[in-house]
Amino acid sequence: MRRELKILLSADGLFMLAGGLFGPIYAVFVEQIGGDLLTAGGAYGLYSISAGLLIFLISRWEDRVKHQEKLVVIGYILSTIGFIGYLFIRTPIHLFIVQIILGLGEAVYKPAYDSMYSRHMDKNKFASEWGLWESMYYITTAAAAVIGGFLANMFGFRVVFIFMAVISLIGLATSSILVLKKFYIKQN
């Protein structure tokens, strides 16, 4: 497996872990900030619609971008800002704003990530290398759900959000290796 693929998998795995910590306990948090099931559904809907519409628009532009690794990093920066934003949510409106930021982050990084991932795959290993990503997604999400539930139960949501922020910062640093590698190669 190529080094770029390992970096992409590592960074995305960390972001999956960070985001997955909150998934199964999301509705409980929404209730704590004064929301209800409609608020939870609406906020998640805002995330999904902003990601979906923006992916549709941004991906067309990203086909022409020379350095897609920069877009992956920018998308991860936006996602990290979103994860940190959870620490400041006090009302459902704050939650809506954070969800839109997370949707924007997803829209910026996902098409570029998929393009780079596909480009760095080994010939005749497309199924197994995409299978590796898919496997990582489910295993990481499962681990994150258990860890997030445990942390929230033992220490509260603030600790979960801090953990999410730290993990996403590590993922961001990991993904930055792609940009630094390009810059280093360009300089030499």
N, C-alpha and C positions, 0 to 999 in steps of 0.2 A: 504494500500500500504506500502511495506517495506521501511525502511529508506534509504537503498542503492539505491533503485529505485528513490526516491525523489532527492537524491544527483546527480545521473546520469542525471536525467531530468533537474535539475537546471543548472548543468554545461553545458550540451549540448545546452540547451536553450540560455544560454549566448553566447556560441560560434556561434550558428545559428544567433543570433542577430548581433554579431560583423561582421560576414562574409556577412550577408544579407544587411548591410548598404551600401555596395559597389556594389552589383550585378547590379541594374538597371542603374547605372551611370558609369559603367565600361568603356564602349566604349568612352564616353566623355573624361575620364581621359587618355585613350590610345592615343587619338588624341592630347591631350595637351603635351604628352611627345614625340611627333613626330611620332607616329604610325598611322596606318590606320585600316580599318576593318579587313584586312588580319592579321595584328599584333594582334588585339584583339582576333580573332578566333584562331590564332596560339598559343597565350599565354594560352588561356583557354584550348585548346587542349593539351598543355604540362602538365597543371595541371591534366586534366582528365586521360591522358595516364600514367603519373607517378603514380597517385593514383591507377588506375586500375591494372597496372602491378605489382606494389609493394604490393597491397592488396592480389593479387593472390599468391605471393611468401611469404609474411610475415605471412599471415593467417595460412599457413601450419605449420610454426614454432610456432605461438602463441597458437596452440592447446596443445602444450606440456609445455607452460610456467605456472609456479605455481601461480604467482601473477600478474594477468592480469590488476589489478588496476594500477600497475606501468606503464604498457604500455599505458593505457588511459592517464595518466598524462604526460608521455613522448611525446605522440602524440599531446597533447594540448600545451606542451612547444614548440614543433616545429611549430604548428599553430600560436601561439603567436609571435614567432620570425618572421614568415611570415607576420603577420599583422603589426608588427612594421617595417618590411622591406619596406612596402609601403611608409613610410615616407622618404625613401632614394632613391626611384626610380627617375631616371632622363632620362633614355633611355629605349627603348624596351628590350634591353638585360637584364637590371636590372629587368624589369617586368618578363621576362622569368625565371630568377633565383628565384624570389620570388614565382612564380607559382609552380615551382618544389618543393620548400621547403614546400609550403602548401599541395601539393600532397603527399609528404612524411609524413607530419603530419597526414593527413587523413588516409594514409595506415597503420600507426602504431596504431592509436587509434581506428579506426572504427571496425575492427574484434573483438578486445578485448572488446570494448564497447558493441557491439551486443551480445557477449557471456555473459558478466556480466549482461546485461539487461535481457536477456532471463533466466538466472539462478536465478535472484532475483524476478521473477514474481510470483504472487500469483497463486496457482493452480486454474484452471477453470476461470481465468481472462486474458488469453493470448490475446484474441481479444481486450478487452477493454484497457488493459495496453499498447499494441502496438498501439492501436487507440489513446491513450493519446499522445504517442510520435509523431505520424503522425499529429494529430491535432495541437500540439505545433509547429511542423515544419512549417506548412502552416500559422498559425496565426503569429508566430514570424517572418517569412520571409516577410509577408505582412507589419507588423509594421516596420520592418527594412527598407524595400524599401521606405516607406513614410518618415521615419526619415532621412535616408541617403540622399534622394533627397532634403529634406528641408535643412539639414545641409550644403550640398555641395552648394546649391543655395545661402544660406544666408552667409556662412562663408568660403567656398572653401573646397578643398579636404583635405588639411592639418588637419583641424578640424575633418573631417570624420575619417581620419586615426588615429588621437589621440584617438578619441572616440572608434574606433575599438580595439586599443591596450589596453585601460583601461578596456573595457568590457571583453576582452579575459583574462586579468590578473585576474579579479574577477572570471571568469569561471575556470581558472587554480587553484586559491585558493580554490574554491568550490570543484573541483575534487580531490584536495590534501587531503581532509577529508577522502576519501576512503583509501588512503595509510596510513595516520596517524591512522585511526581506526584499520587497520590490525596490525600496529606496536604496538599500545597500547594494543590490545588484546593479542598479542604475548608476551609482557612484563609482563602481569598479569596472 
